[in-house]
């Protein structure tokens, strides 16, 4: 799995998930439980992970949607 995005913006997470679902790209949103433990202040980001083989396709979706600045390219 490769990290696609790291953010605490729930609207952005929802939007990215909708893009990934539309193109049937399997993904995981992780660190949600950690975010809840910190008291819903929104300090700790959540991460969206995709399989390595789908990373390029997912990144292209984000670029096409105009949100390439959210990509976590390592």
HTML snippet that shows the backbone in 3Dmol.js (N, CA, C, O; Angstrom):
<script src="https://3Dmol.org/build/3Dmol-min.js"></script>
<div id="view" style="width:600px;height:400px;position:relative"></div>
<script>
const pdb = `
ATOM      1  N   UNK A   1       0.854  -1.179   0.000  1.00  0.00           N
ATOM      2  CA  UNK A   1       0.000   0.000   0.000  1.00  0.00           C
ATOM      3  C   UNK A   1       0.896   1.238   0.000  1.00  0.00           C
ATOM      4  O   UNK A   1       1.979   1.260   0.585  1.00  0.00           O
ATOM      5  N   UNK A   2       0.397   2.254  -0.676  1.00  0.00           N
ATOM      6  CA  UNK A   2       1.152   3.505  -0.775  1.00  0.00           C
ATOM      7  C   UNK A   2       0.261   4.663  -0.357  1.00  0.00           C
ATOM      8  O   UNK A   2      -0.918   4.709  -0.706  1.00  0.00           O
ATOM      9  N   UNK A   3       0.822   5.579   0.379  1.00  0.00           N
ATOM     10  CA  UNK A   3       0.066   6.732   0.850  1.00  0.00           C
ATOM     11  C   UNK A   3      -0.199   7.690  -0.308  1.00  0.00           C
ATOM     12  O   UNK A   3       0.721   8.154  -0.981  1.00  0.00           O
ATOM     13  N   UNK A   4      -1.463   7.968  -0.517  1.00  0.00           N
ATOM     14  CA  UNK A   4      -1.878   8.887  -1.574  1.00  0.00           C
ATOM     15  C   UNK A   4      -2.048  10.292  -1.022  1.00  0.00           C
ATOM     16  O   UNK A   4      -1.596  11.268  -1.622  1.00  0.00           O
ATOM     17  N   UNK A   5      -2.708  10.383   0.132  1.00  0.00           N
ATOM     18  CA  UNK A   5      -3.047  11.680   0.730  1.00  0.00           C
ATOM     19  C   UNK A   5      -2.928  11.581   2.242  1.00  0.00           C
ATOM     20  O   UNK A   5      -3.186  10.535   2.837  1.00  0.00           O
ATOM     21  N   UNK A   6      -2.534  12.688   2.848  1.00  0.00           N
ATOM     22  CA  UNK A   6      -2.557  12.825   4.309  1.00  0.00           C
ATOM     23  C   UNK A   6      -3.175  14.188   4.605  1.00  0.00           C
ATOM     24  O   UNK A   6      -2.603  15.225   4.269  1.00  0.00           O
ATOM     25  N   UNK A   7      -4.344  14.176   5.234  1.00  0.00           N
ATOM     26  CA  UNK A   7      -5.044  15.429   5.518  1.00  0.00           C
ATOM     27  C   UNK A   7      -5.990  15.259   6.700  1.00  0.00           C
ATOM     28  O   UNK A   7      -6.379  14.143   7.045  1.00  0.00           O
ATOM     29  N   UNK A   8      -6.348  16.361   7.302  1.00  0.00           N
ATOM     30  CA  UNK A   8      -7.380  16.333   8.339  1.00  0.00           C
ATOM     31  C   UNK A   8      -8.657  17.005   7.841  1.00  0.00           C
ATOM     32  O   UNK A   8      -9.570  17.270   8.623  1.00  0.00           O
ATOM     33  N   UNK A   9      -8.717  17.277   6.551  1.00  0.00           N
ATOM     34  CA  UNK A   9      -9.890  17.885   5.910  1.00  0.00           C
ATOM     35  C   UNK A   9     -10.863  16.773   5.497  1.00  0.00           C
ATOM     36  O   UNK A   9     -10.653  16.088   4.496  1.00  0.00           O
ATOM     37  N   UNK A  10     -11.924  16.609   6.284  1.00  0.00           N
ATOM     38  CA  UNK A  10     -12.875  15.522   6.032  1.00  0.00           C
ATOM     39  C   UNK A  10     -13.619  15.689   4.706  1.00  0.00           C
ATOM     40  O   UNK A  10     -13.998  14.697   4.082  1.00  0.00           O
ATOM     41  N   UNK A  11     -13.830  16.917   4.277  1.00  0.00           N
ATOM     42  CA  UNK A  11     -14.486  17.147   2.986  1.00  0.00           C
ATOM     43  C   UNK A  11     -13.582  16.650   1.861  1.00  0.00           C
ATOM     44  O   UNK A  11     -14.053  16.013   0.918  1.00  0.00           O
ATOM     45  N   UNK A  12     -12.288  16.939   1.959  1.00  0.00           N
ATOM     46  CA  UNK A  12     -11.335  16.485   0.948  1.00  0.00           C
ATOM     47  C   UNK A  12     -11.256  14.961   0.941  1.00  0.00           C
ATOM     48  O   UNK A  12     -11.213  14.350  -0.126  1.00  0.00           O
ATOM     49  N   UNK A  13     -11.237  14.350   2.107  1.00  0.00           N
ATOM     50  CA  UNK A  13     -11.198  12.886   2.186  1.00  0.00           C
ATOM     51  C   UNK A  13     -12.424  12.293   1.502  1.00  0.00           C
ATOM     52  O   UNK A  13     -12.312  11.336   0.735  1.00  0.00           O
ATOM     53  N   UNK A  14     -13.576  12.855   1.778  1.00  0.00           N
ATOM     54  CA  UNK A  14     -14.817  12.369   1.173  1.00  0.00           C
ATOM     55  C   UNK A  14     -14.784  12.518  -0.346  1.00  0.00           C
ATOM     56  O   UNK A  14     -15.200  11.614  -1.070  1.00  0.00           O
ATOM     57  N   UNK A  15     -14.294  13.651  -0.823  1.00  0.00           N
ATOM     58  CA  UNK A  15     -14.219  13.891  -2.267  1.00  0.00           C
ATOM     59  C   UNK A  15     -13.270  12.897  -2.935  1.00  0.00           C
ATOM     60  O   UNK A  15     -13.599  12.316  -3.969  1.00  0.00           O
ATOM     61  N   UNK A  16     -12.101  12.706  -2.346  1.00  0.00           N
ATOM     62  CA  UNK A  16     -11.124  11.779  -2.920  1.00  0.00           C
ATOM     63  C   UNK A  16     -11.673  10.355  -2.906  1.00  0.00           C
ATOM     64  O   UNK A  16     -11.497   9.609  -3.869  1.00  0.00           O
ATOM     65  N   UNK A  17     -12.333   9.982  -1.818  1.00  0.00           N
ATOM     66  CA  UNK A  17     -12.946   8.649  -1.768  1.00  0.00           C
ATOM     67  C   UNK A  17     -13.974   8.477  -2.877  1.00  0.00           C
ATOM     68  O   UNK A  17     -14.059   7.404  -3.474  1.00  0.00           O
ATOM     69  N   UNK A  18     -14.754   9.514  -3.164  1.00  0.00           N
ATOM     70  CA  UNK A  18     -15.763   9.398  -4.227  1.00  0.00           C
ATOM     71  C   UNK A  18     -15.095   9.205  -5.584  1.00  0.00           C
ATOM     72  O   UNK A  18     -15.597   8.450  -6.417  1.00  0.00           O
ATOM     73  N   UNK A  19     -13.966   9.880  -5.816  1.00  0.00           N
ATOM     74  CA  UNK A  19     -13.228   9.690  -7.069  1.00  0.00           C
ATOM     75  C   UNK A  19     -12.709   8.257  -7.178  1.00  0.00           C
ATOM     76  O   UNK A  19     -12.816   7.626  -8.230  1.00  0.00           O
ATOM     77  N   UNK A  20     -12.152   7.756  -6.092  1.00  0.00           N
ATOM     78  CA  UNK A  20     -11.588   6.404  -6.098  1.00  0.00           C
ATOM     79  C   UNK A  20     -12.676   5.346  -6.272  1.00  0.00           C
ATOM     80  O   UNK A  20     -12.492   4.378  -7.010  1.00  0.00           O
ATOM     81  N   UNK A  21     -13.799   5.531  -5.598  1.00  0.00           N
ATOM     82  CA  UNK A  21     -14.913   4.576  -5.736  1.00  0.00           C
ATOM     83  C   UNK A  21     -15.453   4.573  -7.165  1.00  0.00           C
ATOM     84  O   UNK A  21     -15.742   3.518  -7.727  1.00  0.00           O
ATOM     85  N   UNK A  22     -15.584   5.760  -7.739  1.00  0.00           N
ATOM     86  CA  UNK A  22     -16.119   5.873  -9.098  1.00  0.00           C
ATOM     87  C   UNK A  22     -15.293   5.039 -10.080  1.00  0.00           C
ATOM     88  O   UNK A  22     -15.842   4.391 -10.972  1.00  0.00           O
ATOM     89  N   UNK A  23     -13.980   5.061  -9.909  1.00  0.00           N
ATOM     90  CA  UNK A  23     -13.102   4.308 -10.806  1.00  0.00           C
ATOM     91  C   UNK A  23     -12.718   2.938 -10.244  1.00  0.00           C
ATOM     92  O   UNK A  23     -11.805   2.281 -10.746  1.00  0.00           O
ATOM     93  N   UNK A  24     -13.428   2.521  -9.196  1.00  0.00           N
ATOM     94  CA  UNK A  24     -13.245   1.204  -8.585  1.00  0.00           C
ATOM     95  C   UNK A  24     -11.801   0.938  -8.163  1.00  0.00           C
ATOM     96  O   UNK A  24     -11.268  -0.152  -8.372  1.00  0.00           O
ATOM     97  N   UNK A  25     -11.186   1.949  -7.568  1.00  0.00           N
ATOM     98  CA  UNK A  25      -9.839   1.807  -7.026  1.00  0.00           C
ATOM     99  C   UNK A  25      -9.979   1.508  -5.534  1.00  0.00           C
ATOM    100  O   UNK A  25     -10.470   2.333  -4.764  1.00  0.00           O
ATOM    101  N   UNK A  26      -9.540   0.320  -5.145  1.00  0.00           N
ATOM    102  CA  UNK A  26      -9.613  -0.057  -3.738  1.00  0.00           C
ATOM    103  C   UNK A  26      -8.680   0.830  -2.923  1.00  0.00           C
ATOM    104  O   UNK A  26      -7.552   1.107  -3.328  1.00  0.00           O
ATOM    105  N   UNK A  27      -9.170   1.265  -1.776  1.00  0.00           N
ATOM    106  CA  UNK A  27      -8.391   2.165  -0.930  1.00  0.00           C
ATOM    107  C   UNK A  27      -8.761   1.970   0.533  1.00  0.00           C
ATOM    108  O   UNK A  27      -9.782   1.364   0.857  1.00  0.00           O
ATOM    109  N   UNK A  28      -7.927   2.486   1.393  1.00  0.00           N
ATOM    110  CA  UNK A  28      -8.178   2.465   2.834  1.00  0.00           C
ATOM    111  C   UNK A  28      -7.992   3.873   3.381  1.00  0.00           C
ATOM    112  O   UNK A  28      -7.073   4.588   2.982  1.00  0.00           O
ATOM    113  N   UNK A  29      -8.869   4.263   4.294  1.00  0.00           N
ATOM    114  CA  UNK A  29      -8.666   5.491   5.053  1.00  0.00           C
ATOM    115  C   UNK A  29      -8.236   5.039   6.438  1.00  0.00           C
ATOM    116  O   UNK A  29      -8.991   4.375   7.148  1.00  0.00           O
ATOM    117  N   UNK A  30      -7.026   5.402   6.816  1.00  0.00           N
ATOM    118  CA  UNK A  30      -6.479   4.938   8.089  1.00  0.00           C
ATOM    119  C   UNK A  30      -6.215   6.109   9.032  1.00  0.00           C
ATOM    120  O   UNK A  30      -6.189   7.269   8.621  1.00  0.00           O
ATOM    121  N   UNK A  31      -6.025   5.783  10.274  1.00  0.00           N
ATOM    122  CA  UNK A  31      -5.766   6.730  11.361  1.00  0.00           C
ATOM    123  C   UNK A  31      -7.022   7.435  11.840  1.00  0.00           C
ATOM    124  O   UNK A  31      -6.931   8.421  12.571  1.00  0.00           O
ATOM    125  N   UNK A  32      -8.187   6.954  11.446  1.00  0.00           N
ATOM    126  CA  UNK A  32      -9.440   7.542  11.910  1.00  0.00           C
ATOM    127  C   UNK A  32      -9.629   7.378  13.401  1.00  0.00           C
ATOM    128  O   UNK A  32     -10.091   8.298  14.075  1.00  0.00           O
ATOM    129  N   UNK A  33      -9.276   6.209  13.926  1.00  0.00           N
ATOM    130  CA  UNK A  33      -9.420   5.986  15.367  1.00  0.00           C
ATOM    131  C   UNK A  33      -8.468   6.864  16.162  1.00  0.00           C
ATOM    132  O   UNK A  33      -8.819   7.335  17.244  1.00  0.00           O
ATOM    133  N   UNK A  34      -7.285   7.087  15.650  1.00  0.00           N
ATOM    134  CA  UNK A  34      -6.333   7.974  16.314  1.00  0.00           C
ATOM    135  C   UNK A  34      -6.872   9.391  16.342  1.00  0.00           C
ATOM    136  O   UNK A  34      -6.733  10.095  17.342  1.00  0.00           O
ATOM    137  N   UNK A  35      -7.485   9.810  15.246  1.00  0.00           N
ATOM    138  CA  UNK A  35      -8.059  11.151  15.182  1.00  0.00           C
ATOM    139  C   UNK A  35      -9.174  11.320  16.198  1.00  0.00           C
ATOM    140  O   UNK A  35      -9.327  12.395  16.778  1.00  0.00           O
ATOM    141  N   UNK A  36      -9.956  10.271  16.422  1.00  0.00           N
ATOM    142  CA  UNK A  36     -11.042  10.330  17.401  1.00  0.00           C
ATOM    143  C   UNK A  36     -10.472  10.449  18.810  1.00  0.00           C
ATOM    144  O   UNK A  36     -11.005  11.183  19.642  1.00  0.00           O
ATOM    145  N   UNK A  37      -9.394   9.731  19.073  1.00  0.00           N
ATOM    146  CA  UNK A  37      -8.783   9.760  20.405  1.00  0.00           C
ATOM    147  C   UNK A  37      -8.266  11.140  20.785  1.00  0.00           C
ATOM    148  O   UNK A  37      -8.258  11.498  21.962  1.00  0.00           O
ATOM    149  N   UNK A  38      -7.836  11.910  19.801  1.00  0.00           N
ATOM    150  CA  UNK A  38      -7.305  13.230  20.114  1.00  0.00           C
ATOM    151  C   UNK A  38      -8.399  14.245  20.375  1.00  0.00           C
ATOM    152  O   UNK A  38      -8.105  15.415  20.620  1.00  0.00           O
ATOM    153  N   UNK A  39      -9.646  13.830  20.328  1.00  0.00           N
ATOM    154  CA  UNK A  39     -10.741  14.689  20.747  1.00  0.00           C
ATOM    155  C   UNK A  39     -11.429  15.469  19.654  1.00  0.00           C
ATOM    156  O   UNK A  39     -12.054  16.493  19.931  1.00  0.00           O
ATOM    157  N   UNK A  40     -11.334  15.021  18.432  1.00  0.00           N
ATOM    158  CA  UNK A  40     -12.001  15.667  17.297  1.00  0.00           C
ATOM    159  C   UNK A  40     -11.562  17.111  17.088  1.00  0.00           C
ATOM    160  O   UNK A  40     -12.314  17.921  16.546  1.00  0.00           O
ATOM    161  N   UNK A  41     -10.349  17.428  17.516  1.00  0.00           N
ATOM    162  CA  UNK A  41      -9.805  18.762  17.302  1.00  0.00           C
ATOM    163  C   UNK A  41      -9.325  18.894  15.862  1.00  0.00           C
ATOM    164  O   UNK A  41      -9.242  20.001  15.330  1.00  0.00           O
ATOM    165  N   UNK A  42      -9.013  17.776  15.238  1.00  0.00           N
ATOM    166  CA  UNK A  42      -8.574  17.793  13.849  1.00  0.00           C
ATOM    167  C   UNK A  42      -7.083  17.999  13.686  1.00  0.00           C
ATOM    168  O   UNK A  42      -6.622  18.398  12.617  1.00  0.00           O
ATOM    169  N   UNK A  43      -6.327  17.729  14.739  1.00  0.00           N
ATOM    170  CA  UNK A  43      -4.880  17.928  14.674  1.00  0.00           C
ATOM    171  C   UNK A  43      -4.201  16.800  13.900  1.00  0.00           C
ATOM    172  O   UNK A  43      -3.313  17.043  13.083  1.00  0.00           O
ATOM    173  N   UNK A  44      -4.628  15.571  14.165  1.00  0.00           N
ATOM    174  CA  UNK A  44      -3.985  14.412  13.552  1.00  0.00           C
ATOM    175  C   UNK A  44      -4.639  14.086  12.216  1.00  0.00           C
ATOM    176  O   UNK A  44      -5.851  13.882  12.149  1.00  0.00           O
ATOM    177  N   UNK A  45      -3.846  14.037  11.159  1.00  0.00           N
ATOM    178  CA  UNK A  45      -4.414  13.766   9.837  1.00  0.00           C
ATOM    179  C   UNK A  45      -4.772  12.299   9.632  1.00  0.00           C
ATOM    180  O   UNK A  45      -4.233  11.406  10.286  1.00  0.00           O
ATOM    181  N   UNK A  46      -5.682  12.085   8.722  1.00  0.00           N
ATOM    182  CA  UNK A  46      -6.005  10.735   8.256  1.00  0.00           C
ATOM    183  C   UNK A  46      -5.267  10.529   6.943  1.00  0.00           C
ATOM    184  O   UNK A  46      -4.933  11.482   6.240  1.00  0.00           O
ATOM    185  N   UNK A  47      -5.022   9.269   6.632  1.00  0.00           N
ATOM    186  CA  UNK A  47      -4.308   8.944   5.399  1.00  0.00           C
ATOM    187  C   UNK A  47      -5.185   8.087   4.507  1.00  0.00           C
ATOM    188  O   UNK A  47      -5.940   7.239   4.984  1.00  0.00           O
ATOM    189  N   UNK A  48      -5.077   8.316   3.210  1.00  0.00           N
ATOM    190  CA  UNK A  48      -5.726   7.454   2.223  1.00  0.00           C
ATOM    191  C   UNK A  48      -4.616   6.657   1.557  1.00  0.00           C
ATOM    192  O   UNK A  48      -3.666   7.217   1.010  1.00  0.00           O
ATOM    193  N   UNK A  49      -4.758   5.336   1.614  1.00  0.00           N
ATOM    194  CA  UNK A  49      -3.779   4.430   1.025  1.00  0.00           C
ATOM    195  C   UNK A  49      -4.399   3.707  -0.158  1.00  0.00           C
ATOM    196  O   UNK A  49      -5.577   3.349  -0.136  1.00  0.00           O
ATOM    197  N   UNK A  50      -3.592   3.495  -1.191  1.00  0.00           N
ATOM    198  CA  UNK A  50      -4.015   2.692  -2.339  1.00  0.00           C
ATOM    199  C   UNK A  50      -2.933   1.651  -2.602  1.00  0.00           C
ATOM    200  O   UNK A  50      -1.779   1.831  -2.214  1.00  0.00           O
ATOM    201  N   UNK A  51      -3.312   0.575  -3.254  1.00  0.00           N
ATOM    202  CA  UNK A  51      -2.346  -0.435  -3.650  1.00  0.00           C
ATOM    203  C   UNK A  51      -1.330   0.210  -4.591  1.00  0.00           C
ATOM    204  O   UNK A  51      -1.676   1.064  -5.407  1.00  0.00           O
ATOM    205  N   UNK A  52      -0.074  -0.211  -4.464  1.00  0.00           N
ATOM    206  CA  UNK A  52       0.987   0.350  -5.309  1.00  0.00           C
ATOM    207  C   UNK A  52       0.631   0.323  -6.788  1.00  0.00           C
ATOM    208  O   UNK A  52       0.950   1.258  -7.522  1.00  0.00           O
ATOM    209  N   UNK A  53      -0.026  -0.740  -7.225  1.00  0.00           N
ATOM    210  CA  UNK A  53      -0.341  -0.886  -8.652  1.00  0.00           C
ATOM    211  C   UNK A  53      -1.398   0.109  -9.129  1.00  0.00           C
ATOM    212  O   UNK A  53      -1.550   0.313 -10.333  1.00  0.00           O
ATOM    213  N   UNK A  54      -2.133   0.733  -8.199  1.00  0.00           N
ATOM    214  CA  UNK A  54      -3.158   1.714  -8.561  1.00  0.00           C
ATOM    215  C   UNK A  54      -2.739   3.154  -8.278  1.00  0.00           C
ATOM    216  O   UNK A  54      -3.497   4.086  -8.547  1.00  0.00           O
ATOM    217  N   UNK A  55      -1.544   3.335  -7.741  1.00  0.00           N
ATOM    218  CA  UNK A  55      -1.142   4.684  -7.326  1.00  0.00           C
ATOM    219  C   UNK A  55      -1.162   5.676  -8.490  1.00  0.00           C
ATOM    220  O   UNK A  55      -1.722   6.765  -8.363  1.00  0.00           O
ATOM    221  N   UNK A  56      -0.565   5.316  -9.604  1.00  0.00           N
ATOM    222  CA  UNK A  56      -0.504   6.241 -10.744  1.00  0.00           C
ATOM    223  C   UNK A  56      -1.895   6.607 -11.243  1.00  0.00           C
ATOM    224  O   UNK A  56      -2.151   7.768 -11.565  1.00  0.00           O
ATOM    225  N   UNK A  57      -2.788   5.640 -11.310  1.00  0.00           N
ATOM    226  CA  UNK A  57      -4.164   5.901 -11.746  1.00  0.00           C
ATOM    227  C   UNK A  57      -4.867   6.837 -10.757  1.00  0.00           C
ATOM    228  O   UNK A  57      -5.565   7.766 -11.165  1.00  0.00           O
ATOM    229  N   UNK A  58      -4.683   6.592  -9.474  1.00  0.00           N
ATOM    230  CA  UNK A  58      -5.306   7.431  -8.445  1.00  0.00           C
ATOM    231  C   UNK A  58      -4.736   8.849  -8.482  1.00  0.00           C
ATOM    232  O   UNK A  58      -5.480   9.821  -8.346  1.00  0.00           O
ATOM    233  N   UNK A  59      -3.432   8.969  -8.664  1.00  0.00           N
ATOM    234  CA  UNK A  59      -2.804  10.290  -8.741  1.00  0.00           C
ATOM    235  C   UNK A  59      -3.300  11.053  -9.965  1.00  0.00           C
ATOM    236  O   UNK A  59      -3.513  12.263  -9.895  1.00  0.00           O
ATOM    237  N   UNK A  60      -3.483  10.363 -11.075  1.00  0.00           N
ATOM    238  CA  UNK A  60      -4.019  11.003 -12.283  1.00  0.00           C
ATOM    239  C   UNK A  60      -5.434  11.507 -12.044  1.00  0.00           C
ATOM    240  O   UNK A  60      -5.783  12.603 -12.484  1.00  0.00           O
ATOM    241  N   UNK A  61      -6.255  10.720 -11.352  1.00  0.00           N
ATOM    242  CA  UNK A  61      -7.615  11.165 -11.013  1.00  0.00           C
ATOM    243  C   UNK A  61      -7.575  12.472 -10.232  1.00  0.00           C
ATOM    244  O   UNK A  61      -8.350  13.391 -10.497  1.00  0.00           O
ATOM    245  N   UNK A  62      -6.669  12.543  -9.275  1.00  0.00           N
ATOM    246  CA  UNK A  62      -6.571  13.750  -8.455  1.00  0.00           C
ATOM    247  C   UNK A  62      -6.079  14.938  -9.269  1.00  0.00           C
ATOM    248  O   UNK A  62      -6.568  16.054  -9.095  1.00  0.00           O
ATOM    249  N   UNK A  63      -5.124  14.712 -10.146  1.00  0.00           N
ATOM    250  CA  UNK A  63      -4.646  15.803 -11.012  1.00  0.00           C
ATOM    251  C   UNK A  63      -5.770  16.293 -11.921  1.00  0.00           C
ATOM    252  O   UNK A  63      -5.956  17.497 -12.094  1.00  0.00           O
ATOM    253  N   UNK A  64      -6.511  15.360 -12.494  1.00  0.00           N
ATOM    254  CA  UNK A  64      -7.627  15.728 -13.376  1.00  0.00           C
ATOM    255  C   UNK A  64      -8.709  16.501 -12.631  1.00  0.00           C
ATOM    256  O   UNK A  64      -9.396  17.335 -13.221  1.00  0.00           O
ATOM    257  N   UNK A  65      -8.862  16.229 -11.341  1.00  0.00           N
ATOM    258  CA  UNK A  65      -9.864  16.917 -10.519  1.00  0.00           C
ATOM    259  C   UNK A  65      -9.337  18.253  -9.984  1.00  0.00           C
ATOM    260  O   UNK A  65     -10.068  18.994  -9.328  1.00  0.00           O
ATOM    261  N   UNK A  66      -8.070  18.554 -10.268  1.00  0.00           N
ATOM    262  CA  UNK A  66      -7.500  19.828  -9.838  1.00  0.00           C
ATOM    263  C   UNK A  66      -7.047  19.867  -8.388  1.00  0.00           C
ATOM    264  O   UNK A  66      -6.899  20.945  -7.811  1.00  0.00           O
ATOM    265  N   UNK A  67      -6.827  18.707  -7.800  1.00  0.00           N
ATOM    266  CA  UNK A  67      -6.407  18.666  -6.396  1.00  0.00           C
ATOM    267  C   UNK A  67      -5.045  17.980  -6.241  1.00  0.00           C
ATOM    268  O   UNK A  67      -4.789  17.304  -5.245  1.00  0.00           O
ATOM    269  N   UNK A  68      -4.190  18.164  -7.228  1.00  0.00           N
ATOM    270  CA  UNK A  68      -2.876  17.533  -7.183  1.00  0.00           C
ATOM    271  C   UNK A  68      -2.024  18.042  -6.019  1.00  0.00           C
ATOM    272  O   UNK A  68      -1.085  17.366  -5.598  1.00  0.00           O
ATOM    273  N   UNK A  69      -2.346  19.226  -5.498  1.00  0.00           N
ATOM    274  CA  UNK A  69      -1.589  19.751  -4.358  1.00  0.00           C
ATOM    275  C   UNK A  69      -1.796  18.917  -3.094  1.00  0.00           C
ATOM    276  O   UNK A  69      -1.028  19.041  -2.140  1.00  0.00           O
ATOM    277  N   UNK A  70      -2.825  18.070  -3.078  1.00  0.00           N
ATOM    278  CA  UNK A  70      -3.084  17.197  -1.929  1.00  0.00           C
ATOM    279  C   UNK A  70      -2.275  15.902  -1.987  1.00  0.00           C
ATOM    280  O   UNK A  70      -2.194  15.178  -0.995  1.00  0.00           O
ATOM    281  N   UNK A  71      -1.676  15.607  -3.146  1.00  0.00           N
ATOM    282  CA  UNK A  71      -0.922  14.357  -3.301  1.00  0.00           C
ATOM    283  C   UNK A  71       0.268  14.308  -2.359  1.00  0.00           C
ATOM    284  O   UNK A  71       0.958  15.304  -2.146  1.00  0.00           O
ATOM    285  N   UNK A  72       0.488  13.152  -1.813  1.00  0.00           N
ATOM    286  CA  UNK A  72       1.626  12.924  -0.919  1.00  0.00           C
ATOM    287  C   UNK A  72       2.661  12.140  -1.709  1.00  0.00           C
ATOM    288  O   UNK A  72       2.765  10.923  -1.560  1.00  0.00           O
ATOM    289  N   UNK A  73       3.415  12.819  -2.536  1.00  0.00           N
ATOM    290  CA  UNK A  73       4.403  12.148  -3.377  1.00  0.00           C
ATOM    291  C   UNK A  73       5.720  12.065  -2.629  1.00  0.00           C
ATOM    292  O   UNK A  73       6.342  13.073  -2.295  1.00  0.00           O
ATOM    293  N   UNK A  74       6.121  10.829  -2.378  1.00  0.00           N
ATOM    294  CA  UNK A  74       7.356  10.594  -1.621  1.00  0.00           C
ATOM    295  C   UNK A  74       8.376   9.957  -2.534  1.00  0.00           C
ATOM    296  O   UNK A  74       9.494   9.669  -2.107  1.00  0.00           O
TER     297      UNK A  74
END
`;
const viewer = $3Dmol.createViewer("view");
viewer.addModel(pdb, "pdb");
viewer.setStyle({}, {cartoon: {color: "spectrum"}});
viewer.zoomTo();
viewer.render();
</script>
